Amino acid sequence: MIELNDYGIKMWDTKTITSFRRTLLNWYDQEKRDLPWRRTKNPYHIWVSEIMLQQTQVITVIPYYERFLNWFPTVETLATADEERLLKAWEGLGYYSRVRHMQKAAQQIMNDFSGVFPSSYETISRLKGIGPYTAGAIASIAFDLPEPAVDGNVMRVMARLFEVNHDIGDPKNRKIFQAIMEILIDPDRPGDFNQALMDLGTDIESAKNPRPEESPIRFFSAAYLNGTMDKYPIKLPKKKPKPLQLQAFVIRNQNGDFLLEKNVDGRLLSGFWSFPLFETDFISQQLNLFENNNKTVMEVVSQKSLFEQNYQLHPTWLSTTFNPVKHTFSHQKWTVELIEGRVSTSQLATDKELVWVSANDFGKYPMATPQKKMIKAYHAQQTS
């Protein structure tokens, strides 16, 4: 364990630590939220909830959690699930690598642990997609092991308690908060202790508009007592998402069906269906170099021409104007221009995963939020 004194942190004495635990847990017993995953000790259920709660609000997670366990009630059913059904279960939650890692971890449990969820922090940590926070949460909540679950909420509370002058957004500083929590965690009720701090950090001690005067632990908090709540936690701003311009081709055939493509190349949103998408530059064109009379010639190729070449279709292009679709990921900010076309054929290129789908059947295909926004924008224009 690191020496907290080296980081300017003076730990409390035993009496204060005991009082802090009692105060926090008494508050939790009275104020804890009634959540479906808190009604079980099943490690599989707790794992599902913890993965879903990453980057997602509780109110959003609850229906997803209940449906997911209805579709995949056991580790085995998750391990053997069809990818499209798996993505459909996660559709709209975002950060889709989470559910892919979950399936790989479920397969690990089936292969390495005979289908039984591992019960130690070390073995839980070996599972795909499970980091220190999730391992600590499962170990403490499901198995009553005194393992801290240190996430952004917990670091925020700890930073205010001890006036920690280190950036909580810097991964190398996580060890500081881990060391604090290893001392403070209640050995008799570790799961409740971790969940109490989670509740506190998401509400009263939230990042925006905290209510420190309502905090049950305010008289333990150095930042509260010293009037420095506005300074903590220290967190440097993140890099802004990179802007990205795209064009989506809304192509319908003679039956009125829409052309959808499955993203299979491992990029963002791999495995989901959408209208064919092209990245574009600021003039929505691409340069093509070719040889002519032993000279290199630069030709401007329109995105429509590229679509026709790549998809072996030659639509009649319509002049319909749509509102641009905007969607922000953690690292990219998409602006999507919709381009509409009609074809009098149902032929499909054989080198891509393509399908013609009626609007009534869209719900059968896993679609990420940007595609749903595109469908909404298309229909809004049609009905205006």
LINQUIRA-V593890 format. One record per pair of residues at least 12 apart in sequence whose ideal C-beta (glycine too) atoms are under 6 Angstrom apart, sorted by the first residue. I is the first residue (numbers start at 1). J is the second residue. If there is no record, write none. Layout:
# LINQUIRA-V593890
i->I j->J
i->I j->J
This chain:
# LINQUIRA-V593890
i->1 j->179
i->2 j->175
i->2 j->179
i->4 j->179
i->7 j->176
i->8 j->165
i->9 j->162
i->11 j->183
i->20 j->220
i->21 j->186
i->23 j->216
i->23 j->217
i->24 j->196
i->24 j->217
i->27 j->216
i->28 j->192
i->28 j->196
i->37 j->49
i->41 j->142
i->43 j->117
i->43 j->138
i->43 j->142
i->44 j->75
i->44 j->117
i->46 j->138
i->46 j->141
i->46 j->142
i->47 j->138
i->48 j->68
i->49 j->65
i->50 j->134
i->50 j->137
i->51 j->98
i->51 j->102
i->52 j->64
i->52 j->65
i->55 j->95
i->56 j->93
i->64 j->93
i->68 j->89
i->71 j->89
i->75 j->106
i->75 j->109
i->76 j->115
i->78 j->103
i->78 j->106
i->79 j->106
i->79 j->107
i->79 j->110
i->83 j->271
i->84 j->366
i->86 j->99
i->87 j->271
i->87 j->366
i->88 j->366
i->91 j->366
i->92 j->369
i->101 j->128
i->101 j->129
i->104 j->128
i->105 j->127
i->105 j->128
i->105 j->129
i->108 j->127
i->119 j->143
i->121 j->135
i->121 j->139
i->121 j->147
i->124 j->138
i->124 j->139
i->133 j->149
i->133 j->150
i->133 j->151
i->136 j->148
i->136 j->149
i->137 j->149
i->140 j->190
i->140 j->191
i->140 j->194
i->141 j->191
i->146 j->185
i->146 j->187
i->146 j->190
i->148 j->181
i->148 j->182
i->148 j->185
i->149 j->194
i->150 j->177
i->150 j->178
i->150 j->181
i->153 j->198
i->153 j->201
i->153 j->202
i->154 j->197
i->154 j->201
i->155 j->168
i->155 j->177
i->156 j->201
i->156 j->233
i->157 j->197
i->157 j->200
i->157 j->201
i->157 j->205
i->158 j->177
i->158 j->180
i->159 j->232
i->159 j->233
i->160 j->221
i->160 j->223
i->160 j->232
i->161 j->221
i->162 j->222
i->163 j->222
i->163 j->223
i->167 j->234
i->167 j->235
i->167 j->236
i->168 j->233
i->168 j->235
i->169 j->235
i->169 j->236
i->212 j->224
i->212 j->229
i->241 j->328
i->241 j->331
i->241 j->332
i->241 j->333
i->242 j->332
i->243 j->333
i->244 j->332
i->244 j->334
i->245 j->280
i->245 j->335
i->246 j->277
i->246 j->279
i->246 j->334
i->246 j->336
i->247 j->278
i->247 j->280
i->247 j->303
i->247 j->337
i->247 j->339
i->248 j->275
i->248 j->277
i->248 j->336
i->248 j->338
i->248 j->374
i->249 j->275
i->249 j->276
i->249 j->307
i->249 j->339
i->250 j->275
i->250 j->338
i->250 j->340
i->250 j->378
i->251 j->315
i->251 j->341
i->252 j->342
i->253 j->343
i->253 j->346
i->253 j->356
i->254 j->344
i->257 j->356
i->257 j->357
i->257 j->358
i->258 j->357
i->260 j->273
i->260 j->355
i->260 j->357
i->261 j->276
i->261 j->354
i->262 j->353
i->264 j->353
i->269 j->368
i->272 j->366
i->272 j->367
i->272 j->368
i->273 j->365
i->273 j->367
i->274 j->371
i->275 j->374
i->278 j->303
i->280 j->303
i->284 j->303
i->285 j->300
i->286 j->301
i->288 j->301
i->311 j->349
i->312 j->349
i->313 j->343
i->315 j->341
i->315 j->342
i->315 j->343
i->316 j->342
i->317 j->341
i->318 j->340
i->320 j->340
i->322 j->338
i->322 j->377
i->322 j->381
i->323 j->377
i->324 j->337
i->325 j->373
i->325 j->374
i->325 j->377
i->327 j->370
